[in-house]
Each structure stands twice: as C-alpha cells, then as structure tokens.
Amino acid sequence: MRRSFLSVGAAVAALAFAAQTQAATFAITNGRVLTAGPAGEIAQGTVLVRDGKIVAVGANVSVPAGAQIVDAKGGVVAPGFVAANSLLGAVEIGALGTDATVDNPELSAAFDVQYALNPDSFVIPVARLGGITSAVVTPRPASRGGDGDDGHSHDGAEDLTAGGGASEHTHGLFSGQAAVIQLAEAGDPLVRAKVAMVAPFGERGAALSGGARGAQIVLLKTILQDVRAYARNRAAYERAGFRDLALSKADLEALIPVVEGRMPLIAVANRASDIRAILKLAKEEKLKIILSGATEGWRVADEIAAAGVPVIINPIQDRPAGFDSLGATLENAARLNAAGVAVIIEGQGGAHRAHETRYNAGNAVAYGLPYEAALKAVTINPARAFGVANRVGSLEPGKDADLVVWSGDPFEPLSRPQLILVRGESQPLTSRQIELRDRYKDLNTAYPAAYSK
C-alpha cells in the first residue's frame, strides 16, 4: 500500500493541482478535529475527502491505497465558517469613491441580492483568511451611520440598500432577499438564492412606517393579507379585476414564500419589546422568523427559545447605541444559549471586517458561551437557519469538503489557516493586503518603473 505524505504547507500546491482533475482522494491526518456535528471533537482524527466531498471523519478512518495524505501536524481541523449578515460580494472598497450600494427605491421584497454578487471583490480573500468559506449575503436598509438603529454595526459605505428611500412608501418595509454564497477563488459563488426575506423593525422600521412602531405592525399585517389575497386570485389581478394592493406584482410574488412559511423572515430588531412584538406577529401570521441584532435578546431569551427562533447577534455589542439597546451586555450570547436559543454569531460590519467573526466567537466564549456552542454559532447554526446544512456547516460524510486546517485554536487571534478547502479545492493563503505588505515591506527594493517618474 503506497501513499504520498505531505506537510500542510506542501499540500496546498499539490491539492490545487489535484482539484483540477476533480478526482482527488486525500486524507487530512493527525489533527484535532472539531466537527461541529454529532461526532463532536476528535482529539486526533482523520478527514477523508474524495471528489470534493467528505467521505469519512473519525479517529480510525481507513485511508485507501493511493490516497494523498496531508499531515496536519497537531493542528486544528474545523469546518469553514459561515458568515451571517454579511455583504461579502455585494460591496467593494468604499474609499474609492465608487458606488458601494445597490439602490432601487421601487423594489422592496423583490430585490434579490444574488444579481449583485461580484466574486472578484477584494474583501472576499480577506474573509477567507479568517476561516470563512460560506456567507449569507443579506440586503439591508439604509442606515444613519455608526452602530445603527437597524440592528447592525457598519463599516462606512457598506450599506446595501433596497427600498431605503422615502419613508412614506410602505414598500420600504422590506430590504430584499438574501443568498448563500461560497468563497472559492474560482467558479460561481452562488450556493442558494432566496434563502430569506429581510425586514427592519424597531426604530428603523418605525421610520419607514411614518414614525410609529405600532404602525409598522399594522402595515405589515395589511401587506401579508394582500399577498395571500393575490396568491389566491392571480387571474383576477392580471385582468385588472382586483382591488388596489399596497405592493407591486414583483413584491407580492416575492412574499408568497414568506406567508406560506417556506422562506424565513429576518426580523432586524434590538429592543426587548420589539422582539416580543415580532414573536407575536410571527405566531399570528404563521411566519418563520430569524431574529437579527437582538441586543436585548437576553431579556426575552425564554420566549425566543419557546418559539424556536434562531438569533443572529454581534456578541461584542456592549454599549447602547440608542434607546433600542439600553440593555446591551457582553453576556448576551451566553444567556441566550443557556435558555436554549440557537445562537448565530456575525462579524463586525458587513464585509470589510467579516473576518472578525472568529474573534467575536472567541469573545463570546470569554463571556460565558461554551466553546462548542460558539463553534456551532459560526458553522452549523447559520447553515441550518438558511437551509444549507445538507452541504456545509459541519464535518460529516456527504457534505462539501469546506474546511480549514489551523495552526492552533481558530478562535485565538494568533492562529493562522494552514490549508483552506472549498468543495475540496485548495484556496490561496493570500489577499490583496498581504500582497501589498510583501511588495513594500523591504524599503531597499526598487519600486516599479512608474514610481520613479
């Protein structure tokens, strides 16, 4: 039985070549394997990959003859992280002065972020070096800046806007439809489109509804009634034999999966009272909900858990950005998890700091969130919430070989990825930042000719 043995570093180039054949069989051995699945943590395990899929994970995996062996040398093997609430592929470097938003005030629910994706965005390699191999790209309403009233933290010109224009239009109650992408260097980034609808609540939702929180709930219920009426009477609508409806045909069509419970609604809110109102609305209208923001989620954790609603949070949100988040605490993630809520941890901002997802998870652990729960919060929990757990989110047979070999604990800032696989294909361990660093770090190296003129 003959096998080739490679160190992690040597494996990167070899696996890149092997992946081109789409017939690579290789085993990553001698690593501490964090599966984020039923197998839990394996102190010293093997992950066997064939044709871009995981075929076996365990401590005693039989490696077939001819398989290439990658020695992890005691490093940590973990699933690729899933960046929730990201704008990866949907924004670029705002400092260039180019348009960093996608703005269409005539579309709301029908806005579909999949058509705005740019796989060549410079921020994608940076996120990938943070262990992120998949992302949920989430449209959001225009913000007033800073740690905004829309439930998100922001990085300058990162707002991707759909329907965020004049507040008197009810179509602005929805920001559009999210998509899941993969962060491979090459190939179509789209994994699944239309994974969720986004709607801001709280102060931002009130502003879009004329200034009152109660008005937003009433408007939403009216819109949902219109969607159901339209779905039952498409023929009458087409022949102009139907009453006036609040939304366009495109928006009505886009909301049908929401009212039927097939598409989750990402409800962006921070205040405990707003969260209670959202849970009540979801129960009355039979909606599938994902909470986002939830700075005061810990105050209503038992109610969220009872409703079976997952929550996307920034666990380092510890200062009030307004009256919506007076109850901000670094223990939010731990308290939600203790109540039985499926916690999803997002990075700082939407794209440029998405790589900080792992730092946020580590901080949540420091403030009481169990390590295994933190791992699931950046892997299997977002994968389940957005309907792609059959492909990503854990190291299990049959799933895509999206994984990272780390030099140490992935939540430790000094740890670095040694090997990144997306669908079994090795990814570059570099980014524009690193290339610029290497180009100019030696001041004695001559600049290119253009710089001497």
N, C-alpha and C positions, 0 to 999 in steps of 0.2 A: 504494500500500500504506500504510494508515494504522494506526498503533499508538499506544496510550497509554503514556506513560513515567511511572513513579512512583519516588520515592525509597523506600528501605526503610521509613522511618517512615510515609510516606503510604500505603504499600501495605497496612499492617496493617488499617486500617478498610476499604479497598476490597476486599481479599481476603476479609474476613469477610462482606461483602455478597455477593460473587460466589460464595462457597462455598455460600451458602444455595440458590442455583439448581442446584447440582450439575452445572454445565455450564461451569465456569471453565476457560479456557485461558490460561496465563500463563507467562512465561519469566523466570527469575532470571538476570541477566546480570552481567558484569564482576566476577565473584568468583573467588577462589582456591577451587577445588572439590576437597574431599577425599572421594573416592568410597567408600573402604574396599572397593572392588571391583576387578575386573580392569583398569579404566582407570587406577587409581592416582590420583595427584594431577594436576590440570589447573591450570596456572598462572593462566590466565584463561579461564574457561569459562562455559557456559550450561546451566541445568537447565530443561527444558521440561516443564510439568505440564498434564495435561488430566483433568478429572473425578476428581480426587483421586489420580491415578496419574502416575508419572514416565514420560514417553514418549521422552525423549531426553536424553543427557548428553554434552557434549563441547566442544571448542574452536571448532567450526564448525557449530553447530546452526542449522538453518534455522528461523526463527521465522515461523509462519503469519500471514497478514494477519488483523487483528482481535484478535490476542493482546495481552494486557496485559503490559507489560514492567516488571519490578521491577529497578531498578539497585542492585546490591549495593555499588557504590562501593568496590571493592577489598577488601571484607570477605571472610570465610571462610564458605563454604557446606559444611556437613558433615551426614552422616546424624544423625538423632536418636539419642541414646544409649539403650542397653538396660540398665536397672538390674538386675543379677543379685542373688540372695539378698536381695530387698527384702521389706518388709512394707507397701509402698505400697497404700493402700486397705483394709488389714486392721487397722490400728491408728489411734488418734486421739491427741489430746494427753493424755498420762498425768497431767499436773498437775491436771487437772480432778477427779480422784478417781473417775472413772467406770471401768468395766471395760475395760481395754485389751487383754484377751486373749480368745481363743476356746478354751475348755477343755472337753474331753469325754473323761474317762478311760476311757470304754467303747469309744471308737473309736480306731483307730490308723491302719492303712493306708487305711481307708475315709474318713478325714477328708478333705474336699475343700474347699480354700480358696476356690474360686470362689463358694461360697454365703455367704462372709463379707465380700465386697467392698463398699466404700462409696465410690462415685465422687465424693462431696461432701467427702471428707476434706480438711482444711485443709493437710495436708502435700503433697498432690499438686501444687498450683500452685508450691510452693517447689521441688519436684523438677524440675518442667517448666522453671523458670527456670535450672536447672542443665543444660539441654540434653537432659533425659531425656524421651523421647516414648513409650517402652515399658518395661515392667518385668516381671520374673519374680517373682511373689509366692510366697514359699517358707515353708511352715509349719515350725516348729522346736520342739524340745523345750524344756521349762522350763530356764532357766539359773540358776546360783547367783549371777549378777551379775558385772559388770565384763567384761573381755575373757575370756569364759568358756571352760569346758572343752568346750563344744560346738562349738568351731571358729569362732565368730562374735564380733565385737565388738558391744556392746549399748549402747543408749541408754535407761537407766532401765526403764520399764514397756513395753518393746517386744516382749517375748517373746509369740509367738502359739503357744499350747500345744495339742497334740493328743496325748493319751496320755502326758503327762509326769507322771503321778501316781505311785502306789506302785510302787517299783522291782521288786517281786516278780512283776508281771504282764508276761508276755512280749509282750503287745500293745503295750507302750510302746516296743518296738524300732523302731517306725516313727512318724514325725511326721505323715505325711499326704501329699496330692498337691498339687503346685504348679500354678500357672496363669500364663499370659502375659496382661497387660492393656495397653491403650493409654491414654495420659494426656490425651486430649482433654477440653476443658471440658464437652462435652455428648455424649450418646449412651452406648450400652452399652460399658463398659470392657473386657469380656472379649474377647480375641482367640482364645485357645485354652486349654481346660481340660485337666487331667490330663496335663501335659507331663512330669512326673517324680514319682517317689516319694522321700521323704526319710527317711534313717536316720542317727542319730548313732553314731559309733564312738568309739574312744579311751576316755578316762576317763568321759565321759558314757554311752557305750554300755555300758561295763562296769558302771556303777552301775545301769543298767536291767536288767542280766542277773544280778544278785546279787553284783557286785563284781569279777568276773574277765573280762579281755579274751577269754581263750580260751573262756569260757562263752558269750559273745555269738556268736562264730562258729559254735559247735555249735548253739545255739538257732536262729540264722538258717538254717543248713542244714536243720535239722529242719522249720522253718516252710516253707521253699521246697519240701521234699519233700511236705509236707501240701498245699500249693497245687497241685502237679502232680497228686497223687492225687485231690484234689477236682475238678479240671478234667476228669479222665478219668472220674469216677464221680458226676456231679451227680445222676443219678437215684437212686442208692443213698443218697446223702446226704439227699435230700428225703424218702425213705421211712424215714429213721432206721435204715437198714441198713448203716451205715458206722461205723468206729471213731471214737472221740473225736479231734477235731482241736484244735490249740492256739488257733486263732483263730475269730472269728465268721464267719458266712457272708459278711457285708458285707466284712470284711477279706480273706477268701480271694478273693472276686471281684475286689477292687481290686488284688490282687497278681498275678493271672493275666497281665496285660500285661508285668509285670516279669520273670516267669520265662520268658516267651516272647520276651524281648528286644525288645519293642516300646516299652516305657517305660523310660527310664533311671532308675537309682537314684542319687540324690545322696548320696554317702557322705561324711559330715562327719568329718574326722579331721585331726590336725596332725602327729603323730609319724611319723617315717620308718618305723618297724617296723609301725605300724598301717596305713600306706599299702601296704606290701608285703603285709600280710595281706589287705587289701581287693582288691588286684590278683590275688592267688592265688584268693580266693573267687570273683571275677568270672570268672576263667578256668575254674575247675572247674564253676561253675554256669551258665556261658554268659550272664552278665548284662552289660547295657550300663551303664557306670558314668560318673558325673561326680564328680570329687573336689571337695570344698569345704573351705576352711580351708587345709590343706596348708602350714602354716608351715614345716615341714621338707621340703617337696616338692623343693627343690633337691638334697637329699641322694640322692634316688632318681629324679632327673629322667629319666635314660636309660630306666629301667624304665617310667616313666609314658608316655614318648614311644613306646616299643616297643609298649605296649598300646593306643595310640591314644586315650588318655583325656584329655578336657579338664579343666582345673583352674580353679576359682573361688578367687581369693585377694584378700586385703587387702594390697597391696604395702607399706604403711607399718607393718606389724606387725614391729617391730624389737626388742621386749623380751619375754623369756619370761614368759608368764602362768602357767606351771606346768611340770611336768616333761615335758608333751607338746610344749612349744615351746621347748626349750633352744637349738635351732639357728636361732632367728629371725634374719633378716637382711633389710635393705632391698634386697638384690640378688636376692631370691627370684624375682621376675618375670623379670628379665633372664636368670638362669641356666636357668630352666625354658624360656623361649623359645629360648635358644641350643641346648637339647637337642632342640628340635622339638616341644615341648608347645604345644597350643592354650591360651593363657592368657586367662582372663576376669577382669576387674578389677571388684570390687564397691566400693560406697561405704562410708562409715563408719557402722556401725549399720544398722538395717533400714529406717527410713522417715524419721525427722526429719533425718537427715544424708545421705540418699541423694544429694542434690545435690552432695555432695563427691566423687562418682565421678570427675568430670573432674580434680579436684585430685589424687586418688590416681593417676590415669593420668599426670599430669604429673610427680609424684614418682617414679613408676616409670621414666620417661624420664631423669630426673636421675640415677638409679642404674643406668643401662646398658641399659634396654629401648629398642630402636629405636622412633622416633616412629610409623612405620607400624604396627608391632606393637601399640603402645599404643592407637592408634586402633581397630584391629580388636578389641582386647580389650574395648572398650566398645560395639562395634557388631555386626559380622558374626559374631564368635566366639560370643557368647551367643545370637544369633539361630539359628545353626546347631545349637548344642548342644541348644536347646529346640524345634527343629522349626518355626521361623517365618522362616527365611531366604528363603523364597519371597516374603515380604511386606515385611520390614524388615531393617535392618542394613547396608545399602549403598545408594548412589545408582546404581541401574541401571534401565533401561527395564522396565516391567511391575510394578515394586514400588510400594507405597504411598508417597505423597509425604510421608514423615515426615522432615523436615529442619529445620535451624536455620541462619540467617544470623547469623554472629558479627561483632562489631566487630573482633576480632583472633583470635589463636590460641586455640582453645577450651580448651586446657589451661593457659592463662595466667589466673590468678585475676582480673585486672582486665578481662578481656574480658567483654562482655555480649551476650546474644542481642538481635538487632535484629528478627528475624522468626522465629516458630516455627510450623511447619506440622505438623499431624497429619492424615493422609489428605487432604492438600491444603487443609485448613481452618486459617485463621489463629487462633492462640491468644492469649489476653490476656497481656500482658507485665507482669503484676502478681500479687500474692499478698496474703494477709491481713497478713503482716509489712509489706509496702510500704504498704498502705492505712493501717495504724496509724501508721507513720512519718510519712506525709503528713498525717494528721489532727492529730498532736500536735507536729510539729516547730516550728511557729510558736507560741510561748508567748503572743503577743499576740492570737491568735484566740480568740474567745469559745467556751467549751465548750457542748455541748448543754444544754438547759434542765434535764435531770435531774441534771447535775453541780452545779448551783447551789443545790440544795435541801439 
